[in-house]
Amino acid sequence: MMEQTALWISGHLAEKIRAHGAESYPHECCGALLGRDSNAVVENDRGKDALTPAREILRLFPLINRRDDSPRNRFSVTAEDVLAAEKAAREQGWKWSAGIIPSRPSSPAQRI
């Protein structure tokens, strides 16, 4: 079974992510979430005293939508875009990009 990891994100950064989506509207936008492993652990639902390691999301690295044909509902990035995000993380001394976060301007909001 794969070990789960908790992701921590500040309210300030969550607001930056929302603002990036609002600024890009009505077009699709996307960004890389950059961060680092944390020394923190959080309780999980696997029983008493079960802990999950945490990772901190520290920065949104906005990515450019490379789609010309339908940027309102499609998004494309290049390998170079992803490498630039990973380079930005390394330059801060962070080890990873937590993932890519897309907007969905034509879809209802969903909590995941």
Backbone as a chain_set.jsonl record, in Angstrom:
{"seq": "MMEQTALWISGHLAEKIRAHGAESYPHECCGALLGRDSNAVVENDRGKDALTPAREILRLFPLINRRDDSPRNRFSVTAEDVLAAEKAAREQGWKWSAGIIPSRPSSPAQRI", "coords": {"N": [[0.837, -1.178, 0.0], [0.544, 2.189, -0.823], [2.125, 4.924, 0.778], [0.447, 7.662, 2.207], [0.605, 11.21, 1.802], [0.337, 14.277, 3.431], [-0.601, 17.477, 2.254], [0.341, 20.767, 2.842], [-0.813, 24.053, 2.688], [-0.696, 27.554, 2.641], [-3.166, 30.021, 3.571], [-2.731, 32.434, 2.281], [-1.259, 31.693, -0.025], [-3.145, 30.03, -1.224], [-5.03, 31.947, -1.899], [-3.552, 33.356, -3.812], [-3.483, 31.447, -5.821], [-6.212, 31.288, -6.48], [-6.505, 33.918, -7.427], [-4.862, 33.849, -9.678], [-6.353, 32.188, -11.341], [-8.644, 33.807, -11.623], [-7.584, 36.063, -12.921], [-6.903, 34.956, -15.35], [-9.285, 34.19, -16.426], [-11.623, 34.386, -19.124], [-10.165, 32.176, -19.874], [-8.499, 28.996, -19.7], [-6.232, 28.224, -17.091], [-3.064, 27.358, -15.596], [-0.757, 25.973, -13.244], [2.355, 25.172, -11.635], [2.81, 23.588, -8.552], [5.033, 24.336, -6.104], [7.32, 23.122, -3.649], [8.423, 21.721, -0.497], [9.623, 18.955, 1.476], [8.348, 18.531, 4.739], [9.09, 18.724, 8.233], [6.979, 18.21, 9.75], [4.23, 16.196, 10.891], [1.008, 14.768, 10.479], [-2.034, 13.663, 12.012], [-3.742, 10.782, 10.833], [-6.431, 8.878, 9.303], [-6.051, 6.217, 9.943], [-6.113, 5.072, 12.407], [-5.52, 5.298, 15.97], [-2.898, 7.432, 16.88], [-1.703, 7.18, 14.393], [0.331, 8.498, 11.938], [0.926, 10.846, 9.296], [3.322, 11.864, 6.957], [4.107, 15.276, 6.147], [3.988, 17.679, 3.482], [5.011, 20.864, 2.383], [3.452, 23.302, 0.433], [4.797, 25.929, -1.211], [4.94, 27.82, -3.212], [3.332, 29.105, -6.119], [3.935, 28.429, -9.418], [3.223, 29.966, -12.162], [2.099, 28.676, -15.261], [2.416, 28.91, -18.807], [-0.234, 28.934, -21.107], [-0.079, 27.023, -23.848], [-1.836, 26.501, -25.866], [-3.383, 27.587, -28.787], [-5.658, 27.167, -30.188], [-8.008, 26.621, -28.641], [-8.102, 28.077, -26.003], [-9.924, 28.564, -24.003], [-10.968, 26.232, -23.022], [-9.01, 24.303, -23.009], [-5.682, 23.256, -22.196], [-2.205, 23.389, -22.529], [1.123, 22.475, -21.853], [4.685, 22.689, -22.252], [7.51, 20.435, -22.231], [9.689, 21.936, -21.555], [8.512, 23.998, -20.088], [7.746, 22.645, -17.746], [10.246, 21.799, -16.857], [11.351, 24.304, -16.287], [9.818, 25.056, -14.077], [10.603, 23.084, -12.236], [13.298, 23.768, -12.051], [13.079, 26.29, -10.854], [12.154, 25.514, -8.35], [14.374, 24.044, -7.39], [16.272, 26.123, -7.293], [15.448, 27.482, -5.066], [16.155, 25.77, -3.148], [14.416, 23.775, -2.702], [13.003, 20.509, -3.131], [11.174, 19.524, -4.976], [8.402, 19.534, -7.271], [5.1, 19.69, -6.482], [3.0, 19.136, -8.069], [0.726, 19.75, -10.79], [-1.645, 22.269, -11.113], [-4.723, 22.808, -12.499], [-7.039, 25.239, -13.838], [-10.582, 25.292, -14.155], [-12.486, 26.909, -15.91], [-15.056, 26.724, -16.992], [-16.433, 24.94, -15.51], [-18.231, 23.841, -12.581], [-17.139, 24.725, -9.261], [-15.115, 22.485, -7.377], [-14.368, 20.771, -4.454], [-11.465, 19.128, -3.607]], "CA": [[0.0, 0.0, 0.0], [1.299, 3.416, -0.949], [1.984, 5.825, 1.911], [-0.168, 8.944, 1.891], [1.302, 12.4, 2.266], [-0.519, 15.45, 3.582], [-0.069, 18.705, 1.663], [0.006, 21.981, 3.58], [-0.775, 25.261, 1.873], [-1.159, 28.697, 3.424], [-4.313, 30.744, 3.032], [-2.202, 33.458, 1.371], [-0.943, 31.054, -1.304], [-4.42, 29.592, -1.816], [-5.612, 33.145, -2.505], [-2.779, 33.629, -5.04], [-3.932, 30.476, -6.823], [-7.53, 31.753, -6.928], [-6.302, 35.143, -8.204], [-4.318, 33.444, -10.984], [-7.496, 31.731, -12.123], [-9.514, 34.949, -11.925], [-6.903, 36.898, -13.914], [-6.874, 34.243, -16.636], [-10.654, 33.956, -16.89], [-12.334, 33.103, -19.228], [-9.294, 31.124, -20.386], [-7.934, 27.984, -18.807], [-4.88, 28.52, -16.617], [-2.418, 26.217, -14.984], [0.466, 26.32, -12.539], [3.043, 24.124, -10.887], [2.881, 23.825, -7.108], [6.402, 24.054, -5.684], [7.419, 23.026, -2.213], [9.47, 20.912, 0.123], [9.207, 18.06, 2.55], [8.265, 19.197, 6.031], [9.339, 17.859, 9.388], [5.699, 18.026, 10.431], [3.387, 15.043, 10.598], [-0.377, 14.993, 10.877], [-2.775, 12.433, 12.279], [-4.567, 10.336, 9.705], [-7.602, 8.09, 9.695], [-5.697, 4.804, 10.039], [-6.106, 4.61, 13.79], [-4.917, 6.152, 16.994], [-1.464, 7.714, 16.771], [-1.194, 6.975, 13.038], [0.778, 9.793, 11.436], [1.22, 10.983, 7.876], [4.281, 12.939, 6.72], [3.52, 16.435, 5.475], [4.78, 18.478, 2.558], [4.552, 22.246, 2.32], [3.396, 23.988, -0.855], [5.325, 27.246, -0.884], [4.871, 28.773, -4.324], [2.683, 28.79, -7.388], [4.727, 28.8, -10.581], [2.258, 29.993, -13.265], [2.537, 28.124, -16.544], [1.805, 29.559, -19.966], [-1.088, 28.063, -21.921], [0.478, 26.95, -25.206], [-2.901, 26.212, -26.83], [-3.94, 28.735, -29.495], [-6.919, 26.818, -30.834], [-9.172, 26.721, -27.753], [-7.578, 28.308, -24.657], [-10.999, 28.673, -23.014], [-11.28, 24.938, -22.417], [-7.88, 23.389, -23.183], [-4.422, 23.795, -21.703], [-1.057, 22.578, -22.9], [2.433, 22.978, -21.46], [5.784, 21.962, -22.883], [8.48, 19.849, -21.305], [10.532, 23.047, -21.102], [7.762, 24.686, -19.029], [7.832, 21.827, -16.532], [11.633, 21.881, -16.404], [11.536, 25.636, -15.697], [9.212, 25.002, -12.744], [11.479, 22.286, -11.383], [14.509, 24.566, -11.829], [12.718, 27.321, -9.876], [12.106, 24.844, -7.039], [15.755, 23.742, -6.989], [16.958, 27.377, -6.975], [15.04, 27.847, -3.71], [16.596, 24.722, -2.242], [13.33, 22.816, -2.541], [13.331, 19.304, -3.88], [10.162, 18.961, -5.868], [7.149, 20.165, -7.68], [4.053, 18.821, -5.938], [2.069, 18.779, -9.123], [0.176, 20.781, -11.661], [-3.018, 22.598, -10.75], [-5.414, 23.488, -13.599], [-8.352, 25.85, -13.576], [-11.675, 24.781, -14.989], [-13.36, 28.082, -15.898], [-16.417, 26.438, -17.416], [-16.975, 23.877, -14.66], [-18.506, 24.278, -11.208], [-16.044, 24.498, -8.312], [-15.151, 21.202, -6.672], [-13.354, 20.611, -3.41], [-10.834, 17.809, -3.726]], "C": [[0.884, 1.245, 0.0], [1.057, 4.338, 0.249], [1.398, 7.157, 1.45], [0.678, 10.066, 2.455], [0.3, 13.531, 2.343], [0.169, 16.644, 2.921], [-0.552, 19.88, 2.482], [0.149, 23.153, 2.639], [-1.337, 26.41, 2.707], [-2.391, 29.322, 2.774], [-3.883, 31.801, 2.031], [-1.901, 32.854, -0.009], [-2.208, 30.543, -1.989], [-5.104, 30.774, -2.499], [-4.871, 33.52, -3.787], [-3.217, 32.691, -6.174], [-5.296, 30.893, -7.372], [-7.393, 32.996, -7.809], [-5.748, 34.828, -9.594], [-5.443, 32.958, -11.897], [-8.4, 32.875, -12.537], [-8.896, 35.843, -12.996], [-6.929, 36.268, -15.3], [-8.255, 34.057, -17.243], [-10.976, 34.866, -18.069], [-11.474, 31.963, -19.77], [-8.843, 30.179, -19.279], [-6.563, 28.467, -18.343], [-4.346, 27.312, -15.865], [-1.173, 26.7, -14.261], [1.047, 25.108, -11.854], [3.07, 24.527, -9.423], [4.26, 23.387, -6.638], [6.47, 23.993, -4.166], [8.545, 22.14, -1.748], [8.841, 19.956, 1.13], [9.255, 18.832, 3.852], [8.629, 18.204, 7.126], [8.052, 17.536, 10.123], [5.044, 16.712, 10.012], [1.984, 15.371, 11.087], [-1.037, 13.647, 11.147], [-3.582, 12.062, 11.051], [-5.683, 9.439, 10.217], [-7.313, 6.601, 9.836], [-5.619, 4.291, 11.467], [-5.378, 5.567, 14.701], [-3.402, 6.227, 16.803], [-0.878, 7.396, 15.391], [-0.873, 8.35, 12.443], [1.114, 9.729, 9.952], [2.249, 12.1, 7.708], [3.628, 14.066, 5.92], [4.519, 17.065, 4.518], [4.171, 19.869, 2.518], [4.563, 22.735, 0.879], [3.757, 25.434, -0.562], [5.173, 28.28, -1.999], [4.053, 28.211, -5.471], [3.604, 29.289, -8.487], [3.764, 28.793, -11.769], [2.87, 29.457, -14.559], [1.762, 28.79, -17.673], [0.974, 28.535, -20.74], [-0.592, 28.127, -23.355], [-0.583, 26.639, -26.265], [-3.41, 27.5, -27.452], [-5.364, 28.449, -29.955], [-8.136, 26.917, -29.913], [-8.726, 26.933, -26.308], [-8.663, 28.441, -23.589], [-11.307, 27.339, -22.343], [-10.181, 23.886, -22.614], [-6.618, 24.071, -22.68], [-3.317, 22.842, -22.108], [0.209, 23.259, -22.403], [3.487, 22.144, -22.166], [6.664, 21.34, -21.807], [9.381, 20.945, -20.74], [9.845, 23.844, -19.983], [7.891, 23.953, -17.702], [9.254, 21.863, -15.974], [11.932, 23.228, -15.757], [10.954, 25.684, -14.285], [10.103, 24.218, -11.788], [12.781, 23.022, -11.081], [14.244, 25.645, -10.782], [12.66, 26.721, -8.468], [13.526, 24.576, -6.536], [16.513, 25.01, -6.579], [16.607, 27.878, -5.572], [15.518, 26.828, -2.673], [15.512, 23.701, -1.952], [13.592, 21.643, -3.453], [12.317, 18.902, -4.938], [9.073, 19.938, -6.245], [6.055, 19.196, -7.244], [3.067, 18.39, -7.001], [1.624, 19.995, -9.895], [-1.272, 21.01, -11.246], [-3.669, 23.364, -11.909], [-6.663, 24.213, -13.108], [-9.363, 25.145, -14.463], [-12.72, 25.879, -15.07], [-14.797, 27.809, -16.291], [-17.103, 25.393, -16.56], [-17.276, 24.434, -13.27], [-17.319, 23.943, -10.305], [-16.23, 23.159, -7.616], [-14.046, 21.202, -5.636], [-12.791, 19.218, -3.548], [-9.952, 17.534, -2.543]], "O": [[1.859, 1.324, 0.748], [-0.082, 4.512, 0.682], [1.809, 7.707, 0.427], [1.376, 9.897, 3.455], [-0.498, 13.725, 1.425], [1.387, 16.797, 3.022], [-1.742, 19.976, 2.786], [1.115, 23.24, 1.881], [-2.343, 26.248, 3.398], [-2.622, 29.165, 1.575], [-4.578, 32.045, 1.045], [-2.248, 33.438, -1.036], [-2.322, 30.62, -3.212], [-5.694, 30.613, -3.568], [-5.498, 33.958, -4.752], [-3.307, 33.098, -7.332], [-5.517, 30.857, -8.582], [-8.083, 33.117, -8.821], [-6.124, 35.471, -10.575], [-5.472, 33.282, -13.084], [-8.874, 32.915, -13.672], [-9.601, 36.329, -13.881], [-6.972, 36.975, -16.307], [-8.382, 33.796, -18.44], [-10.624, 36.044, -18.019], [-11.997, 30.897, -20.092], [-8.816, 30.526, -18.098], [-5.816, 29.055, -19.124], [-5.079, 26.376, -15.546], [-0.597, 27.724, -14.628], [0.344, 24.15, -11.533], [3.326, 25.686, -9.099], [4.62, 22.216, -6.754], [5.76, 24.725, -3.477], [9.485, 21.844, -2.486], [7.702, 20.126, 1.566], [10.114, 19.693, 4.039], [8.489, 16.993, 6.954], [8.034, 16.688, 11.015], [5.284, 16.197, 8.92], [1.81, 16.167, 12.009], [-0.648, 12.625, 10.582], [-4.049, 12.933, 10.316], [-5.851, 9.267, 11.425], [-8.245, 5.798, 9.847], [-5.115, 3.194, 11.709], [-4.716, 6.507, 14.263], [-2.73, 5.217, 16.595], [0.344, 7.351, 15.247], [-1.713, 9.25, 12.45], [1.529, 8.693, 9.433], [2.066, 13.183, 8.263], [2.717, 13.836, 5.124], [5.732, 16.993, 4.719], [2.954, 20.026, 2.609], [5.568, 22.598, 0.181], [3.098, 26.092, 0.243], [5.269, 29.482, -1.751], [4.078, 27.014, -5.756], [4.007, 30.452, -8.481], [3.504, 27.731, -12.336], [4.016, 29.757, -14.894], [0.605, 29.179, -17.51], [1.422, 27.417, -20.992], [-0.676, 29.171, -24.001], [-0.254, 26.526, -27.445], [-3.826, 28.412, -26.736], [-6.177, 29.363, -30.096], [-9.216, 27.273, -30.386], [-8.946, 26.061, -25.467], [-8.358, 28.432, -22.396], [-11.841, 27.306, -21.235], [-10.42, 22.698, -22.4], [-6.493, 25.295, -22.728], [-3.48, 21.624, -22.036], [0.353, 24.476, -22.517], [3.217, 21.033, -22.62], [6.569, 21.682, -20.628], [9.786, 20.884, -19.579], [10.501, 24.308, -19.05], [8.119, 24.57, -16.661], [9.446, 21.949, -14.761], [12.683, 23.293, -14.784], [11.546, 26.293, -13.394], [10.331, 24.645, -10.656], [13.311, 22.913, -9.976], [15.086, 25.891, -9.919], [13.075, 27.364, -7.503], [13.836, 24.855, -5.378], [17.302, 24.984, -5.634], [17.383, 28.614, -4.962], [15.309, 27.005, -1.473], [15.662, 22.86, -1.065], [14.32, 21.764, -4.438], [12.594, 18.002, -5.731], [8.87, 20.986, -5.633], [6.086, 18.017, -7.598], [2.375, 17.384, -6.843], [2.09, 21.113, -9.673], [-2.03, 20.06, -11.051], [-3.213, 24.452, -12.26], [-7.259, 23.844, -12.096], [-8.991, 24.472, -15.425], [-13.739, 25.809, -14.383], [-15.681, 28.596, -15.953], [-18.233, 24.999, -16.847], [-16.642, 25.395, -12.835], [-16.586, 22.988, -10.562], [-17.35, 22.752, -7.306], [-12.914, 21.594, -5.923], [-13.535, 18.239, -3.601], [-9.336, 16.47, -2.466]]}, "num_chains": 1, "name": "protein.A"}
